[in-house]
């Protein structure tokens, strides 16, 4: 079973030279004569689990629990802890809340990829992801450090456009979500995109000349000149 107590389907178990696979209830069974046996359990994402058992005239059941991870989130803003921030996940039904030190801790994570979101007004929602793998991660305690960005911080953050002049592609970066609109020199709208933090905009098919990029964020509009060579 995994760290939540749920059965693990498809685990590969080798008892001496005999191979077994766990069913939907996490069980694999085999009939063996009395004696001593070695076994190896292989679960995707986990290091192999090894053990031994002895049969002496009666049936036995061996319970195997896959190791889990403890995950800690440290949420701050400009070096100060952010309390009461909510952290929720796409893959599992779990919500964490940071304490007065900006920390939130939960155990019971098993190997896999997780996508999470940190929500706390008046900050911009933080989106992140991580992968847990007990094969390469020796320690089963891991901490993620998150710096929340406030609305005021985002308005002050610079907008970067490069390269400019450009030919095949131009990159636009800004804090948080923003709308990006491309106009030609006579004001015709050519392209409208929405992005988060960064976008690479292909320029193939556009003629050489002067264009204008309009970046809208937090109800404010910024216009920048773009030259395509």
LINFEN-V691084 format. One record per pair of residues at least 24 apart in sequence whose C-alpha atoms are under 7 Angstrom apart, sorted by the first residue. I is the first residue (numbers start at 1). GAP is how many residues later the second one is. D is the distance in Angstrom with one decimal. If there is no record, write none. Layout:
I/GAP/D  I/GAP/D
This chain:
1/25/6.4  1/63/6.6  1/64/5.1  1/65/6.3  2/63/5.9  2/64/5.1  2/108/7.0  3/62/6.7  3/63/6.1  3/64/6.4  3/65/5.4  3/105/5.3  3/106/6.9  3/107/6.4  4/104/6.1  11/30/6.9  11/31/5.9  11/32/4.9  12/29/5.8  12/30/5.1  12/31/6.5  13/26/6.9  13/27/5.7  13/28/4.5  13/29/6.4  14/25/5.4  14/26/5.2  14/27/6.6  15/24/4.4  15/25/6.7  45/66/5.5  45/88/5.3  45/89/6.2  45/90/6.4  46/65/6.9  46/87/6.5  46/88/4.8  46/89/5.4  47/87/5.8  47/88/4.6  68/40/5.3  68/41/5.4  68/42/4.9  68/72/6.8  69/38/5.9  69/39/5.9  69/40/4.9  69/41/6.0  69/71/4.6  69/72/5.8  70/36/5.8  70/37/4.1  70/38/6.5  70/39/6.5  70/70/6.2  70/71/4.8  70/72/6.4  71/34/5.8  71/35/5.5  71/36/6.2  71/70/6.0  71/71/5.2  71/72/5.8  72/31/6.9  72/32/5.7  72/33/4.4  72/34/6.6  72/70/6.3  72/71/4.5  72/72/6.3  73/30/5.5  73/31/5.2  73/32/6.4  73/70/5.7  73/71/4.9  73/72/6.1  74/28/5.6  74/29/4.6  74/30/6.8  74/70/6.2  74/71/4.8  74/72/6.0  75/27/5.0  75/28/6.3  75/70/6.1  75/71/4.8  75/72/5.9  76/26/6.3  76/70/6.2  76/71/4.9  76/72/6.1  77/70/5.3  77/71/5.1  77/72/6.7  85/33/6.5  85/34/5.7  85/35/4.8  86/32/5.6  86/33/5.2  86/34/6.6  87/29/6.7  87/30/5.6  87/31/4.5  87/32/6.5  88/28/5.6  88/29/5.5  88/30/6.8  89/25/7.0  89/26/5.7  89/27/4.4  89/28/6.5  90/25/5.7  90/26/6.3  122/28/6.3  122/29/6.7  123/25/6.2  123/26/5.6  123/27/4.3  123/28/6.0  124/24/6.8  124/25/5.7  124/26/5.8  124/27/6.4  124/52/6.9  164/62/6.2  164/63/6.2  165/61/6.5  165/62/4.6  165/63/5.6  165/64/6.4  166/61/6.3  166/62/5.0  166/63/6.0  167/36/6.5  167/61/5.3  167/62/5.2  168/34/6.0  168/35/5.0  168/36/5.6  169/31/6.6  169/32/5.6  169/33/4.4  169/34/5.1  170/30/5.9  170/31/5.3  170/32/6.6  171/28/5.7  171/29/4.5  171/30/6.1  172/26/5.7  172/27/5.5  172/28/6.6  173/24/5.5  173/25/4.3  173/26/6.5  174/24/6.3  177/40/6.8  178/37/6.6  178/38/5.6  178/39/4.8  179/36/5.7  179/37/5.1  179/38/6.7  180/33/6.8  180/34/5.7  180/35/4.8  180/36/6.6  181/32/5.7  181/33/5.0  181/34/6.6  182/30/5.9  182/31/4.8  182/32/6.4  183/28/5.8  183/29/5.1  183/30/6.4  184/26/6.9  184/27/4.6  184/28/6.3  185/25/5.9  185/26/5.4
